[in-house]
Amino acid sequence: MSRFPRSEPEIAALALAVTQGLTQASDEFPAAREQHAAKDDALEQLVDGVKANLKYAEIAVRDQPEKLSQVGWGVPVRGSALEAPGEVRDIAIRAEGETWVVLDWKAPVDGGTIAAYKIQRRNDDSSGSWELADTSVETEHMLNNQPRGVALEYRVTAVNRAGSGKPSATVTLVL
């Protein structure tokens, strides 16, 4: 028979194992769903308490932040400015139909983390302004209900909170 642990780290490890097991086997333990909600509330209270204690510790030793290691915490990291993503690469048309097209591209190799991609189009005569065709969080996207019989250029731009990267090269298509 198993013995209940006595030390705080062992209790925390057991709590995590039990929670994961009940979550994975929720069909076998249906009452665990209700307890899971109570556990979430208790976890939220624990997180709030730990954050408050860490904030206190950071303030208490602000002149000697290396002392934070005594409470299992590190020196506060100074925030770095978020950078706009780089240029989207290798845009291509993967498939097309009567009124749809599938575009594919590669993520930028430089710049900040990408939140989404803006897919833009314009008439092929290059005189029109770019309009938003759709957005995507993936590097492949199907655009439906595209106009037929019109030459259109497409491009993709990676974006995040800092701004937009440089637009990709363009691909041209007539459906």
ZARO-605642 format. One line per field, with one value per residue: residue in three letters; x, y, z of N, C-alpha, C in turn. Coordinates in steps of 0.1 Angstrom, whole numbers, m for minus. Layout:
N
residu: (ALA  ...) $
nx: (X  ...) $
ny: (Y  ...) $
nz: (Z  ...) $
cax: (X  ...) $
cay: (Y  ...) $
caz: (Z  ...) $
cx: (X  ...) $
cy: (Y  ...) $
cz: (Z  ...) $
This chain:
175
residu: (MET  SER  ARG  PHE  PRO  ARG  SER  GLU  PRO  GLU  ILE  ALA  ALA  LEU  ALA  LEU  ALA  VAL  THR  GLN  GLY  LEU  THR  GLN  ALA  SER  ASP  GLU  PHE  PRO  ALA  ALA  ARG  GLU  GLN  HIS  ALA  ALA  LYS  ASP  ASP  ALA  LEU  GLU  GLN  LEU  VAL  ASP  GLY  VAL  LYS  ALA  ASN  LEU  LYS  TYR  ALA  GLU  ILE  ALA  VAL  ARG  ASP  GLN  PRO  GLU  LYS  LEU  SER  GLN  VAL  GLY  TRP  GLY  VAL  PRO  VAL  ARG  GLY  SER  ALA  LEU  GLU  ALA  PRO  GLY  GLU  VAL  ARG  ASP  ILE  ALA  ILE  ARG  ALA  GLU  GLY  GLU  THR  TRP  VAL  VAL  LEU  ASP  TRP  LYS  ALA  PRO  VAL  ASP  GLY  GLY  THR  ILE  ALA  ALA  TYR  LYS  ILE  GLN  ARG  ARG  ASN  ASP  ASP  SER  SER  GLY  SER  TRP  GLU  LEU  ALA  ASP  THR  SER  VAL  GLU  THR  GLU  HIS  MET  LEU  ASN  ASN  GLN  PRO  ARG  GLY  VAL  ALA  LEU  GLU  TYR  ARG  VAL  THR  ALA  VAL  ASN  ARG  ALA  GLY  SER  GLY  LYS  PRO  SER  ALA  THR  VAL  THR  LEU  VAL  LEU) $
nx: (8  5  21  12  28  51  67  67  75  72  44  34  43  29  2  2  6  m17  m37  m31  m35  m63  m74  m67  m80  m107  m132  m133  m134  m157  m167  m145  m144  m159  m143  m121  m126  m127  m101  m88  m96  m84  m57  m55  m57  m34  m14  m18  m10  17  28  23  40  65  67  68  93  110  109  118  145  156  179  198  194  204  199  174  175  175  149  141  139  147  169  151  141  149  125  125  124  97  100  92  81  102  107  83  88  93  66  39  17  m3  m25  m55  m89  m121  m131  m113  m82  m51  m27  8  36  67  78  92  128  140  136  108  86  59  26  4  m6  m11  m29  m29  m44  m44  m54  m37  m25  m9  m16  m36  m46  m34  m55  m70  m72  m75  m68  m43  m31  m15  10  0  m29  m63  m81  m113  m140  m129  m125  m134  m117  m101  m69  m50  m28  m11  1  19  21  39  28  28  24  42  42  42  59  82  65  59  73  54  27  10  m23  m49  m82) $
ny: (m12  22  51  82  111  132  155  188  192  165  162  181  170  146  156  168  146  131  149  150  123  119  138  127  103  108  96  73  83  102  120  135  157  177  181  189  215  228  224  240  265  266  264  288  306  299  305  333  340  331  348  373  370  368  393  409  399  407  435  438  431  448  462  442  420  395  380  369  343  328  323  308  322  343  370  398  402  426  440  435  454  447  433  440  414  397  395  377  346  329  327  309  295  269  254  256  266  270  294  297  297  283  295  293  297  306  312  342  345  362  389  397  376  360  369  367  364  387  385  398  414  426  442  431  451  468  493  496  498  478  454  439  405  382  368  348  322  303  289  283  288  289  308  317  324  341  366  358  356  378  392  388  399  385  389  383  393  392  398  414  426  447  456  454  432  432  430  399  386  388  368  360  355  342  333) $
nz: (0  m8  7  20  10  30  28  14  m14  m23  m19  m36  m60  m61  m61  m87  m103  m97  m106  m134  m141  m134  m152  m177  m176  m175  m181  m166  m141  m134  m114  m109  m124  m112  m89  m102  m110  m85  m77  m97  m88  m63  m71  m85  m64  m50  m69  m70  m44  m43  m63  m50  m28  m41  m53  m30  m20  m41  m38  m12  m14  m33  m37  m36  m56  m62  m40  m42  m51  m28  m23  m43  m67  m95  m106  m116  m150  m173  m195  m230  m260  m282  m314  m348  m371  m396  m432  m450  m467  m499  m512  m526  m550  m542  m549  m569  m578  m593  m579  m559  m541  m529  m509  m501  m479  m464  m431  m417  m413  m395  m371  m349  m329  m346  m348  m365  m400  m426  m455  m486  m515  m549  m580  m610  m624  m610  m602  m584  m549  m522  m508  m479  m480  m464  m431  m414  m392  m398  m422  m446  m466  m475  m498  m504  m526  m546  m571  m605  m637  m635  m633  m605  m579  m552  m518  m488  m454  m423  m390  m357  m323  m324  m350  m386  m407  m436  m467  m485  m516  m547  m560  m590  m604  m624  m621) $
cax: (0  13  21  10  41  51  73  59  78  66  30  31  45  17  m9  3  4  m31  m45  m29  m42  m77  m77  m65  m89  m120  m144  m134  m136  m166  m168  m133  m146  m163  m132  m111  m130  m123  m86  m85  m98  m73  m45  m55  m54  m20  m6  m19  m3  31  31  24  52  77  67  74  107  117  109  126  159  158  193  206  185  209  193  161  178  172  135  139  135  159  170  141  146  144  118  131  114  92  105  83  86  109  100  78  96  88  52  36  3  m2  m37  m65  m101  m129  m131  m105  m67  m44  m13  17  47  76  79  105  139  145  125  101  77  48  12  m5  m2  m21  m29  m34  m45  m48  m54  m23  m19  0  m20  m45  m40  m35  m67  m69  m80  m78  m57  m41  m20  m7  18  m8  m42  m72  m89  m125  m148  m120  m131  m129  m114  m93  m55  m48  m15  m12  13  17  30  38  25  27  20  52  39  42  72  82  57  66  72  40  23  m1  m32  m62  m91) $
cay: (0  35  60  96  118  142  168  197  189  152  164  188  161  137  164  170  132  127  157  146  110  121  145  118  92  114  88  64  91  113  130  143  169  187  184  196  230  232  224  251  277  265  267  302  313  296  314  347  341  330  361  384  368  371  407  414  396  416  448  437  430  454  466  430  411  381  373  362  329  321  319  300  331  349  384  403  404  438  438  440  459  437  437  435  403  400  393  364  341  318  325  301  290  254  248  266  261  281  306  296  295  280  301  287  306  303  323  350  340  372  397  393  365  362  367  363  368  394  381  410  412  438  439  429  463  474  507  496  497  465  452  427  393  374  366  334  320  292  293  279  293  288  320  313  334  350  370  351  363  390  389  393  397  382  389  380  401  388  409  412  439  458  461  445  430  435  421  389  388  386  358  364  344  345  322) $
caz: (0  m9  18  16  13  41  24  5  m28  m26  m19  m48  m71  m61  m66  m101  m109  m96  m115  m147  m142  m135  m164  m188  m174  m169  m183  m155  m128  m138  m103  m108  m132  m102  m81  m110  m109  m72  m78  m104  m79  m53  m78  m88  m51  m47  m78  m66  m32  m46  m70  m40  m20  m49  m55  m17  m20  m51  m32  0  m17  m46  m38  m37  m63  m62  m28  m46  m53  m15  m23  m56  m78  m101  m108  m126  m163  m179  m207  m242  m269  m291  m327  m358  m378  m408  m445  m454  m478  m507  m514  m538  m552  m541  m556  m573  m584  m600  m572  m547  m543  m517  m509  m491  m477  m453  m420  m418  m405  m386  m366  m337  m330  m354  m342  m376  m413  m434  m469  m493  m530  m557  m595  m615  m631  m600  m599  m573  m536  m516  m499  m471  m485  m452  m422  m410  m382  m404  m433  m458  m464  m487  m500  m511  m532  m553  m584  m617  m649  m632  m628  m591  m573  m538  m510  m473  m444  m409  m381  m343  m317  m327  m363  m397  m414  m450  m474  m493  m531  m551  m570  m598  m607  m630  m619) $
cx: (9  11  20  23  40  57  65  62  71  50  26  33  33  5  m9  0  m11  m40  m43  m36  m57  m82  m77  m75  m103  m132  m145  m136  m144  m167  m156  m135  m150  m151  m121  m114  m125  m108  m81  m86  m87  m60  m44  m51  m39  m11  m6  m10  12  36  33  37  65  78  73  89  116  119  119  141  163  172  203  198  190  204  180  163  175  157  131  135  148  158  159  148  140  137  126  120  110  96  94  89  94  100  95  85  88  73  49  22  4  m14  m47  m77  m108  m129  m123  m90  m61  m30  m5  29  56  77  92  116  144  133  119  92  64  35  3  1  m14  m19  m36  m35  m47  m48  m39  m17  m11  m4  m29  m39  m42  m47  m65  m78  m84  m66  m55  m30  m11  1  12  m22  m50  m81  m101  m131  m139  m127  m125  m126  m106  m79  m53  m34  m18  1  9  26  28  36  26  24  30  49  40  56  71  73  65  66  57  39  11  m9  m44  m71  m101) $
cy: (12  43  74  103  129  155  175  194  175  154  171  179  151  144  165  157  128  136  153  132  111  128  135  106  97  106  78  70  103  124  139  156  181  191  192  211  235  233  236  264  277  269  282  310  311  304  328  349  341  343  372  382  371  386  414  411  405  430  448  437  437  459  454  419  397  373  366  347  321  317  312  309  337  364  388  406  417  435  443  444  448  442  432  423  407  397  379  359  330  316  318  298  275  247  259  259  272  294  306  294  292  286  294  296  301  315  330  343  349  380  390  381  369  359  362  367  375  389  392  406  426  434  439  441  472  488  507  495  482  464  439  416  384  374  351  333  308  297  287  283  293  301  315  326  345  354  361  360  376  386  396  390  395  384  387  388  395  400  404  425  450  463  450  444  434  425  411  394  386  374  363  353  349  332  321) $
cz: (0  4  13  19  24  37  14  m10  m32  m27  m32  m60  m72  m66  m81  m108  m108  m105  m129  m150  m143  m147  m176  m188  m169  m171  m172  m142  m131  m127  m102  m115  m122  m93  m89  m110  m96  m71  m86  m96  m69  m59  m81  m75  m48  m56  m74  m53  m34  m53  m60  m32  m28  m51  m42  m17  m29  m45  m20  m3  m30  m48  m39  m44  m63  m50  m31  m48  m40  m15  m36  m67  m83  m102  m119  m139  m168  m192  m219  m251  m279  m305  m337  m365  m391  m421  m446  m467  m486  m509  m527  m539  m552  m548  m560  m579  m590  m593  m559  m550  m529  m519  m498  m491  m465  m443  m422  m409  m395  m381  m354  m340  m338  m347  m353  m389  m420  m449  m477  m508  m536  m572  m600  m621  m622  m597  m587  m560  m531  m507  m491  m476  m473  m443  m419  m399  m387  m416  m446  m455  m477  m487  m509  m517  m539  m566  m596  m629  m647  m627  m615  m587  m558  m531  m496  m465  m430  m400  m366  m337  m320  m341  m374  m403  m428  m457  m483  m508  m534  m560  m577  m603  m614  m628  m630) $
